[in-house]
Every structure is written in structure tokens, then in C-alpha cells.
Amino acid sequence: MNNLFSVEGKVALVTGGSRGIGEMIAAGYLANGAKVYISSRKADVCNATAARLCEEYGAECISIPANLADLASIENFVNDLAGRESHLDFLVNNAGVSWGAPLEEFPELGWDKVMDTNVKGVFFLTQKLLPLLRANASAEDPARVINIGSIDGIKTPIFDSFSYGPSKAAVHHLTRVLAAHLVKQNIIVNAIAPGPFPTYMLSTGVGGGGDTDAVDWDELGKSNPRGRVGTPEDIAGLAIFLSSRAGAFTVGEVITCDGGSVVS
């Protein structure tokens, strides 16, 4: 029982790890002894977050900026990571985007960018990283893939983000498909469907314009059944469960982390 939730000494990659839910999960891994790579499109932001997390947790957090919606960029990224590590224990496919516009005005770009990042990128990054995921995986200690979906892929979104919910529903089903194919290769795939968290993405939808400090999260959380928005501990705890021995028999699940939004 002492090491049931241990991730100590493991190597993790968290995409979209420079802010929001990705940063929360990366921080959770670092605080519990893992070595973490983070990636995002903006190099300066990604590098700054990695440096800050290294200092805060006294652990190793490495930035590899990349656009993981593009296949050539994915291949370059994987080659870079493979030059640094002989294996990968955890892959957290968190990088994601949204796009808001009225139905009649919703553009093709808003469809393609969201689908390329949220679905295509998840599939091809996982595909290209399979050799690293297999390298150290065993029946006793399998590698893990955690896809970050959304409750908007389960219920109807409240915002006019017409490509976002379908993209996350696709991530949820892709999780089940990949789980069925990879479980016998000692790679366990699951998904988390977060609800409201104090993130850049949600702040853009509730009037904060991307500034998380401009949103009254306590007031926003009152509409949630739990009476609050999510915390870093909520999402990191679930990711650690899925990455540890405690989650080693949980396969192909889409687990909500939403304070009861979906069931209510």
C-alpha cells in the first residue's frame, strides 16, 4: 500500500503543459518524483513554465516546444524526445484548442484547427511514440496514455464552440479504440473528461479574455454541484491514479472530473 500511487522515477510527457490543466498534471507528477517533459506551441511560454516548475518542485522539467497538430512537427518532436530518452512511461495528450463563433458564421478554419489539434494530433503523436512507450513497459508495470477529453464531449456545450465538443467526443471514442489495441502490448489507455477548471480556455468563454485572474472563480463555481471549480489536486490526483499501480486494471475508461456536472 505504501507505493500504490507512486510515480517516482517515471518519465512523463504532458502536451499543452505550459498552462492550465496540463501544467497542473505536470506539477503533480513533478511533486511526486517523476521526470516530466512539457510541450506547447509557444516556445517562450513553454520554456518559462518548465523553468518555474523545476524551481518550485526541485525536480526535472524539460521544455520541448512544438506544434503537435502537424505531422511533420510531431515527427521532429518524437525524434527530439527519442534522442533524450530511451523510453516513456506516461503520455498525457492534453494539448487542445477551441473556437467560438455563431453557428451561421462558424468558419472552416475553426473546424480544421480544432480537429487537427484535438483529434489528429492525439492519434499521430501516440502512434509515433509507441516505440518509446513499449520500450520499458511490462505486464507488471505497463506504460500509460491519458487523453484529456472534456465533459463537452459528453453533454451539449453551453458555448458556441461547434467543433470543440465533437472533437472531444472523438477523443473519448479514440481512447476506447486505442485501449483495445494496446492493452495486450502493456500500454494502458484511459481518458479524463474535465469540467470547469480555472484555465485560460475557460476564461475566454466566461468573459476573462484569457486572463485567469480576471475571473471570479469562486462565483463561477457556485453553479457547479460541488459548489466550486476544480483544483490542481483534483486533476493531478486522477492522473496519478491512472498512472500508478492503483489504476493498472482500469482500461479504456473516460472518467469525468467535473464536480458532478454531467450526472446533475
C-alpha positions as CSV (number, residue, x, y, z in Angstrom):
1,M,0.0,0.0,0.0
2,N,2.9,2.4,0.6
3,N,3.7,2.8,-3.1
4,L,0.3,2.1,-4.5
5,F,0.1,5.6,-6.0
6,S,3.8,6.1,-6.7
7,V,5.1,7.6,-9.9
8,E,8.6,8.2,-8.6
9,G,11.4,7.8,-11.1
10,K,9.0,7.6,-14.1
11,V,9.4,9.6,-17.3
12,A,6.3,11.6,-18.4
13,L,5.3,13.8,-21.3
14,V,2.5,16.3,-20.9
15,T,1.5,18.1,-24.1
16,G,0.0,21.5,-23.6
17,G,1.9,21.5,-20.4
18,S,2.8,25.2,-20.2
19,R,-0.5,26.3,-18.6
20,G,-3.9,25.2,-17.4
21,I,-4.8,21.5,-16.8
22,G,-1.5,20.4,-18.5
23,E,0.6,22.4,-16.1
24,M,-1.5,21.1,-13.2
25,I,-0.8,17.5,-14.2
26,A,2.9,18.2,-14.9
27,A,3.2,19.7,-11.4
28,G,1.5,16.7,-9.8
29,Y,4.0,14.3,-11.4
30,L,7.0,16.5,-10.5
31,A,5.9,16.8,-6.9
32,N,5.8,13.1,-6.7
33,G,9.2,12.3,-8.1
34,A,8.7,11.9,-11.9
35,K,10.8,13.5,-14.7
36,V,8.5,15.5,-16.9
37,Y,8.7,16.8,-20.4
38,I,6.2,19.5,-21.4
39,S,5.3,20.8,-24.8
40,S,3.3,23.7,-26.2
41,R,3.3,25.8,-29.4
42,K,4.7,29.0,-27.8
43,A,8.4,28.3,-27.0
44,D,8.9,31.2,-24.6
45,V,5.9,30.3,-22.5
46,C,6.8,26.6,-22.5
47,N,10.4,27.3,-21.5
48,A,9.3,29.7,-18.8
49,T,6.9,27.2,-17.3
50,A,9.5,24.4,-17.3
51,A,12.0,26.7,-15.5
52,R,9.4,27.7,-12.9
53,L,8.3,24.2,-12.2
54,C,11.9,23.0,-11.9
55,E,12.5,25.6,-9.3
56,E,9.2,25.1,-7.5
57,Y,9.4,21.3,-7.1
58,G,13.2,20.8,-7.2
59,A,12.6,18.3,-10.0
60,E,13.5,17.9,-13.7
61,C,11.0,19.5,-16.1
62,I,12.2,19.9,-19.7
63,S,10.6,22.0,-22.4
64,I,10.3,20.8,-26.0
65,P,8.1,23.3,-27.8
66,A,6.2,22.0,-30.8
67,N,3.0,22.3,-32.9
68,L,1.6,18.9,-32.3
69,A,-1.3,19.4,-34.8
70,D,1.1,19.0,-37.7
71,L,2.5,15.6,-38.7
72,A,6.0,16.8,-39.7
73,S,6.2,18.7,-36.4
74,I,5.1,15.6,-34.5
75,E,7.8,13.5,-36.2
76,N,10.5,16.1,-35.4
77,F,9.3,16.3,-31.8
78,V,9.4,12.5,-31.4
79,N,12.9,12.3,-32.8
80,D,14.0,15.0,-30.4
81,L,12.5,13.1,-27.4
82,A,13.9,9.8,-28.6
83,G,17.4,11.5,-28.6
84,R,16.9,12.3,-24.9
85,E,15.1,9.2,-23.5
86,S,15.3,5.5,-24.1
87,H,11.7,5.1,-23.0
88,L,8.5,6.9,-22.0
89,D,6.3,5.8,-19.1
90,F,3.4,8.2,-19.3
91,L,2.0,10.2,-22.2
92,V,-0.7,12.8,-21.4
93,N,-2.3,14.0,-24.5
94,N,-3.6,17.3,-23.1
95,A,-2.8,19.9,-25.9
96,G,-6.1,21.3,-27.2
97,V,-7.8,24.3,-28.7
98,S,-11.3,25.6,-29.1
99,W,-13.0,28.1,-31.4
100,G,-16.1,30.1,-30.7
101,A,-18.4,31.7,-33.3
102,P,-22.2,31.8,-34.1
103,L,-23.5,28.8,-35.9
104,E,-24.2,30.7,-39.2
105,E,-20.7,32.2,-39.1
106,F,-18.6,29.3,-37.9
107,P,-15.5,29.1,-40.3
108,E,-13.8,26.2,-41.8
109,L,-10.6,27.2,-40.1
110,G,-12.4,26.9,-36.7
111,W,-13.3,23.3,-37.6
112,D,-10.0,22.2,-39.1
113,K,-7.7,23.8,-36.4
114,V,-9.7,22.2,-33.6
115,M,-9.9,18.8,-35.2
116,D,-6.3,18.8,-36.2
117,T,-5.1,19.6,-32.7
118,N,-7.6,17.8,-30.5
119,V,-8.0,14.6,-32.5
120,K,-5.5,14.2,-35.3
121,G,-2.6,15.3,-33.1
122,V,-3.6,12.9,-30.3
123,F,-3.7,9.9,-32.7
124,F,-0.5,10.6,-34.5
125,L,1.6,11.6,-31.5
126,T,0.5,8.4,-29.7
127,Q,1.3,6.4,-32.9
128,K,4.8,7.8,-33.3
129,L,5.6,7.4,-29.6
130,L,4.6,3.7,-29.4
131,P,8.3,2.5,-29.6
132,L,9.2,4.6,-26.6
133,L,6.0,3.6,-24.7
134,R,6.7,-0.1,-25.4
135,A,10.4,0.1,-24.5
136,N,10.1,-0.2,-20.7
137,A,6.5,-1.5,-20.5
138,S,5.7,-4.8,-18.9
139,A,2.7,-6.8,-17.7
140,E,3.6,-5.8,-14.1
141,D,4.3,-2.2,-14.9
142,P,2.6,-1.1,-18.1
143,A,3.0,2.3,-19.8
144,R,0.1,4.7,-19.7
145,V,-1.6,7.0,-22.2
146,I,-4.0,9.5,-20.7
147,N,-6.1,11.5,-23.2
148,I,-7.7,14.7,-21.9
149,G,-11.2,15.0,-23.3
150,S,-14.0,17.2,-21.9
151,I,-17.5,17.0,-20.5
152,D,-18.3,18.9,-23.6
153,G,-17.7,15.7,-25.4
154,I,-20.4,14.0,-23.2
155,K,-23.1,16.7,-22.9
156,T,-24.1,19.6,-25.1
157,P,-21.7,22.6,-24.6
158,I,-23.0,25.9,-23.3
159,F,-20.8,27.9,-25.6
160,D,-20.9,28.3,-29.4
161,S,-17.9,26.1,-29.9
162,F,-19.3,23.8,-32.5
163,S,-16.1,21.8,-33.3
164,Y,-14.9,21.5,-29.7
165,G,-17.5,19.1,-28.3
166,P,-17.4,16.8,-31.3
167,S,-13.6,16.8,-31.2
168,K,-13.6,15.7,-27.5
169,A,-16.3,13.1,-28.2
170,A,-13.9,11.7,-30.9
171,V,-11.1,11.7,-28.3
172,H,-13.2,9.7,-25.9
173,H,-14.0,7.1,-28.6
174,L,-10.4,7.1,-29.8
175,T,-9.4,6.3,-26.3
176,R,-11.5,3.1,-26.3
177,V,-10.3,2.1,-29.7
178,L,-6.6,2.6,-28.8
179,A,-7.1,0.9,-25.4
180,A,-8.4,-2.2,-27.1
181,H,-5.5,-2.3,-29.5
182,L,-2.7,-1.5,-27.0
183,V,-3.7,-3.3,-23.8
184,K,-2.0,-6.6,-24.9
185,Q,1.1,-4.6,-25.6
186,N,1.3,-3.5,-22.0
187,I,0.1,0.1,-22.8
188,I,-3.0,1.2,-20.9
189,V,-5.1,4.0,-22.4
190,N,-7.7,6.0,-20.5
191,A,-9.2,9.4,-20.7
192,I,-10.2,12.2,-18.3
193,A,-13.1,14.5,-19.1
194,P,-12.6,17.6,-17.1
195,G,-15.3,20.1,-16.2
196,P,-14.7,23.7,-15.0
197,F,-11.2,24.5,-14.0
198,P,-9.5,27.9,-13.7
199,T,-7.8,27.8,-17.1
200,Y,-7.1,30.1,-20.0
201,M,-9.5,28.3,-22.2
202,L,-12.5,28.6,-19.8
203,S,-11.7,32.2,-19.0
204,T,-12.1,33.1,-22.7
205,G,-15.6,31.7,-22.6
206,V,-16.8,33.4,-19.4
207,G,-15.5,36.9,-20.1
208,G,-12.0,36.8,-18.8
209,G,-10.4,37.1,-22.3
210,G,-7.8,34.5,-21.4
211,D,-6.8,36.2,-18.2
212,T,-7.5,33.7,-15.4
213,D,-7.0,36.5,-12.8
214,A,-9.9,38.5,-14.3
215,V,-12.4,35.8,-13.5
216,D,-14.2,35.3,-10.1
217,W,-13.8,31.6,-10.0
218,D,-15.5,31.3,-6.6
219,E,-18.6,32.9,-8.0
220,L,-18.4,30.8,-11.2
221,G,-18.0,27.7,-9.1
222,K,-21.3,28.3,-7.2
223,S,-23.2,27.0,-10.3
224,N,-21.3,23.6,-10.0
225,P,-22.9,20.8,-8.0
226,R,-19.8,20.7,-5.8
227,G,-20.0,24.5,-5.3
228,R,-16.6,25.2,-6.7
229,V,-14.3,24.8,-9.8
230,G,-11.7,22.2,-9.9
231,T,-8.3,22.5,-8.2
232,P,-4.8,21.3,-9.3
233,E,-5.1,18.5,-6.8
234,D,-8.3,17.2,-8.3
235,I,-6.9,16.7,-11.8
236,A,-3.4,15.8,-10.8
237,G,-4.7,13.2,-8.3
238,L,-6.8,11.5,-11.0
239,A,-3.9,11.5,-13.5
240,I,-1.6,10.0,-10.8
241,F,-4.2,7.3,-10.0
242,L,-4.3,6.3,-13.7
243,S,-0.5,6.3,-13.9
244,S,0.2,4.3,-10.8
245,R,-0.4,0.7,-9.7
246,A,-3.7,1.8,-8.3
247,G,-5.0,2.3,-11.9
248,A,-3.3,-0.7,-13.5
249,F,-6.6,-2.6,-14.1
250,T,-8.6,0.4,-15.4
251,V,-8.6,0.3,-19.2
252,G,-10.4,2.3,-21.8
253,E,-12.4,4.4,-19.4
254,V,-13.5,8.1,-19.8
255,I,-13.6,9.4,-16.3
256,T,-15.3,12.7,-15.5
257,C,-13.5,15.2,-13.2
258,D,-16.3,17.8,-13.1
259,G,-17.8,18.2,-9.6
260,G,-20.9,16.4,-10.7
261,S,-21.8,18.5,-13.7
262,V,-22.6,15.6,-16.1
263,V,-24.6,13.5,-13.7
264,S,-26.6,16.5,-12.5
